[in-house]
Amino acid sequence: MKTLGLRLASLGLCLLLACVSASALLAAPMWHHQNPKPTSTYLLAAWGSSASDIFAVGMAGQIIRYNGNGWYEMRSNTVEQLNAVWGSSSTDIWAVGQNGIIMHYNGTVWAASASNTTENLNAVWGTAANNVWAVGNNGEILHYDGAAWDSTVASPTTRSLSCIWGADANHVYVGGNYKVFLKYDGANWTKVSGDSGAESGGMVYMDIWGTSAANVYITYMSGFPLNEYAVYWSDGNAPVLSYSTSDSSPMSIWGSGPNDIWVGSTSGKYFHYTGSWAEANTGDSNPIMVMWGTASNNVYAFGNYGSILRWNGSAWSQQRTLVNIGYNTRANAVWGASSNNIWAVGLYGCILHYNGSAWSYYGRVNTEGLNKIWGTAADNIYAVGDRGVILHYNGSAWSQMAAPATLNPLNAIWGSAPNDIWAAGPADAFHFDGISWNVMPYIENVTDLWGTASNNIYAATFSRRIMHYDGVNWTEVYLDPQPIIFKGIWGSSATDIYAVGENSGTGGRIVHYDGNSWSVVTPAPYPAFTMRVYYLDVWGSSAGDVFVTSDGNCIQHFDGTSWSLQTGWSTTYLYGIFGFGPDNVFAVGTTGGFFPTIIRYAEPPPPPAPVRTCFVDNLDISSLDAAAMLGVFALLCAGAAVLAALRRRREGA
């Protein structure tokens, strides 16, 4: 037993050393949600290998996973929107999406797979690892044979295809726009005749599911002004479920069997078939983009703003977690004294605090919206907002300061020292000398302030101007040729300054000052079909580490040489950004205006401990001596540490 103990101890030591190496090698930062968790992104599709292994995908390349103990974000390695997901096992999963993107998960990492198409891919399904289908816009049909994707499959339509399901390799069904309904017989794709396959009207097949080739269901919706929706069965001419409404459209269908079928809709209501159809509500108004489950008492409804609802057989519960605030709000700005002492402020006076492990709701001093936050130390922090409100934090509590009266908002605050602080807005400028706030000469339409010294301060404005203060006067130093509304300004030095903003006609704008002149910056290109993006704030840790946030969730990053897109487009607005280094950055905003969205660029926390069966359950340790017991303990600890390190980096919690 001593020999066994020594061997186990040695192996445990080796694994511990490997863990240290793995942690150093594999730890890498990524943008991940801190509020809400696991995500605020629209979730568009889901699939799982079991009740304790579920994947959901959505906008901005979002992939989240449930491991039996909780949901967490994965490192998707794409910014493209993902529309569908399917797998043959937990180590063979496909996700498809916009611009022909196909991502594959091998149980360790997500990686791009060549699709040989730029069409948006809307659905994916298969029967085995070497027989997978993907369909998309303009009648695109792709097939994977276990080695490569074939984009030359003959399609009988040019209509966009939105859903796919099959009973087996010889019975595969596809639905799409204009009620296109296709069938694959193991050799060829054909367009099915009859009402359910007629290319007529403005109707769209949304989702498809079945229990066998003789029992297939497909949801459809008709466009305005009909507002008629239905579920068809087995290519029949008459729907098994039909209803007319102006507030709901069927989005998805799933069932555990022929007498347990679920249909989700855009209004948050759902229809459940248990021998007859019944309409019900989840208790959440978020649209149900996808329904998926493993049994009649384990059904999920995924939707907008990261909503994850679970049915346990008797009630729905929300799996997404939020900081409890009690009212709809958003975060406008963020600032911190250290990485374990961060403050965020927002609408209706909302104040949030991060202690290094979790965000909490501090409360509010009043109900005026707070637009900016800045400080000199942990016990000297200022927030400014609507109606000229100025708040101060002294290290223990927030309070409102006496300030010149105004009905106008204050949008910006910055200072060179505790006794040299400026606050400004569209019609006012105030200065704090360490004792009191005083009215200063008007600065035109200020949205943000930044500087290097008391005699070198810059102001971004609504009116396409950038103003400069030399210690005596404010003067215009840049006038953009476009009607730009500048929203943020920051620099690493007096000769390296960025200002960002928006042009309602053309999109976002980034300009740079090199110490001599201002010039327009061309950021990284966006994926095709990305909606217009407006820039909202800028921050960096150095000239070679600059972040720009936007109203479309997209974050541009400059590494000193080139710009890259770190996050994809979604409905999240990121109004403010602040950090402590290249691998420790916080961005805040909102998704839908319902709650503050807070994301962080850093090494992500580890996933929740998965539900596992211990590999030593059957090991008899009653006869082991102390050395052997120590070896077993070292082996288990090392193994767990290695797994945690690998999981943290590879899956991207």
Secondary structure, 3 states (H helix, E strand, C coil): CHHHHHHHHHHHHHHHHHHHHHHHHHCCCEEEEEECECCCCCEEEEEEEECCEEEEEEHHHCEEEECCCCEEECCCCCCCCEEEEEEEECCEEEEEEHHHCEEEECCCCEEECCCCCCCCEEEEEEEECCEEEEEEHHHCEEEECCCCEECCCCCCCCCCEEEEEEEECCEEEEEEECCCEEEECCCCEEECCCHHHCCCCCCEEEEEEEEECCEEEEEEECCCCCCEEEEEECCCCCCCEEEECCCCCEEEEEEEECCEEEEEECCCEEEEECCCEEEEECCCCCCEEEEEEEECCEEEEEEHHHCEEEECCCCEEECCECCCCCCCCCEEEEEEEECCEEEEEEHHHCEEEECCCCEEEEECCCCCCEEEEEEEECCEEEEEEHHHCEEEECCCCEEECCCCCCCCCCCEEEEEECCEEEEECCCCEEEECCCCEEECCCCCCEEEEEEEECCEEEEEECCCEEEEECCCCEEEEEECCCCCEEEEEEEEECCEEEEEEEECCCEEEEEEECCCCEEEECCCCCCCCCCCCCEEEEEEEECCEEEEEECCCCCEEECCCCEEECCCCCCEEEEEEEEEECCEEEEEEEECCCCEEEEEEECCCCCCCCCCCCCCCCCCCCCCCHHHHHHHHHHHHHHHHHHHHHHHHHHHC
